[in-house]
Amino acid sequence: MQSPLFRSAAKEWYDTQTVGLTYPYRKVLQSEVDYLNMYIGDLRLSEIKPTDINNIVLTLAANNPHTNRPSSKSSLEKLVHTTNRIFEFSIDNDYCFKNPAKNSGKAIPKNAPKKVVTAINKSEQLIILQIPHKCQATALLMMLTGLRTSEALGLEWKDIDLNEKKLYIHQRAVRVASNLYEVQEGTKNGKARFVTIPNNLCEYLREKKTQARYPLVFPKTNGTVHTPSSWKSAWQSYMNELNWHYADQPGSKFDPRGYPKLLDINPHQLRHTYATLLYLSGVDVLTASKLLGHSSVQITLDIYTHLDEQFKTLDITNFNEYLENDLIF
């Protein structure tokens, strides 16, 4: 009896393993299965060799056909993990007897690029502070309290205590379909948290709250939670506004082609900016971890370690003294 095609086994694995998973996670797994099917989907499981899996990894490491740039190391690691799971599932169901992906992680190049989210610079921070827009409140909340995009879209005014200067984060907008968010209880790590609101942001929010018409802080015009497409459109409008002011050139801000695009800020960069500001202001790792809502303090420690490498100037006083006293140029 011939073993099934890889795509058949992969579909069966996907159907059984994604029950109860969130829409975004299902989409990620589906994307990984699609990549694998592109290369080995029409091969029978028994025909697939370790070199076939390694070649997929090396091909995507050189150039991802969907993005036209090398796949990141983390993306390759996730793809290898998914491939392993599919073959282990196939072995458990007697579709094949060997897992050719078992050691494919070794094929990931050591110099594969890492996904790095950078903080926005001082001039970009200032323009967010200065330019009014319907997205400004959300951007400021992400930049100065570390909200995730999903948390910002699910935030309600009742969870902002301006007298105590505290923000209660306990729910988020969860993607439940291709173009549908639903506000659900719980954060990414399942833990609610309180975040202290900076004084100047409190004053800004106090004024915004008097103008609020709906429970959500940043709803659609009809008061409901954004959809992925409406959020994308709102953020693009915000980027156009910021770029028009940043370019400081004559022309209509309603013509996206009429001025240079010098700014391209990803919302997640604002959360990373918050982490960077905490680091630069001397907030300790444990406190920062609680404020950011990380599932582990190790995640925060990794960020702080990276920031150490970026901002700290290593002390070479002794080296300079040696050169001045013992090594004469």
Protein Blocks (a to p, Z undefined) as FASTA:
>chain_A
ZZddfklmmmmmmmmmmgoiafklmmmmmmmmmmmmmmmmmpcfklpcfklmmmmmmmmm
mocfklopacdfklmmmmmmmmmmmmmmmmmnopafbdfklmmmmmpcfklccddddddd
fklmmmmmmmgcfklmmmmmmmmnopafklmmmpcfklpcfknopacdfbdcddfbfbbc
cddedifkopacdddddfklmmmmmmmmmmpcbfblbdcfkopacdfklmmmmmmmmmmm
mmmmmnopacdfklmklpccfbccdfklmmmmmmmmmmmnopafklmmmmnopabfklmm
mmmmmmmmmmpccdfklmmmmmmmmmcZZ
